C-alpha cells in the first residue's frame, strides 16, 4: 500500500497573501490532483497533472498555480488569499487518468483572516 | 459538463437496517467510485467499479443500471460506525471525476 501526505494540516493566512500547499505520494502514481471542498458543495477540481512537469487546469483554476516538481510531489499555490475564505484542499493520486481509482490525502484546512 | 445528484440528502437508520443511496449523472459512465468521509476526516475510497460492473466489499455493494444514468450504493446491516457522508464520483471520459454533494447518514443504536 501507499500513503498520501499533505502539509500543512492547517493554514492560516492574511488577505492578499500567497500561500503554498504541498502533497506527497508514495504509490508511484502518475496522476495527481488538487481539489477544493467547500461546505454544501461537491469537490471541485483545481489542477491535475498526468506526469512530472505536466499541468492541466480543472474547473476552478483561477486564483491558483500548481507545480509538479517530481512524480511523487504536487504543490498548489493560492496566488492571493481572499478575506474570510475557508475551505479544505484535498490532494489525490491515481495510477492513470480519471477512469482509475483515486486515493486521497487528509487535506489542508485553509482559513483567511 | 457532468451533473451529479445524490439522494437522499440525509438518512437516519436504526442499527441493523439496510439502506440504498442513489447517484444520478448526466452522461455515460466509464467508472464509478464511492467514498466515505467523517466530519473533518479523509475521503476514504469504499468501492471502485470500472463501467457497469457490480462491486462488493463487505456489507457494501455498488451497482449501476446500464440503460439509466444511475448508480446505487447498498449498505446492509448498518452499524453505528457507518455514520458519515457518502460521496459518489462518476467518470464519464477523460481525466476528471465529478463529485456529488453526498448523502449524510446517521445510524442510531
Interface residues (C-beta under 8 A of the other chain):
Chain A: X31 X35 X40 X41 X42 X43 X44 X45 X48 X50 X56 X58 X59 X90 X92 X97 X98 X99 X100 X101 X102 X103 X104 X105 X106 X107
Chain B: X1 X4 X30 X31 X33 X35 X41 X42 X43 X44 X45 X48 X50 X87 X89 X91 X93 X94 X95 X96 X97 X98 X99 X100 X101 X102
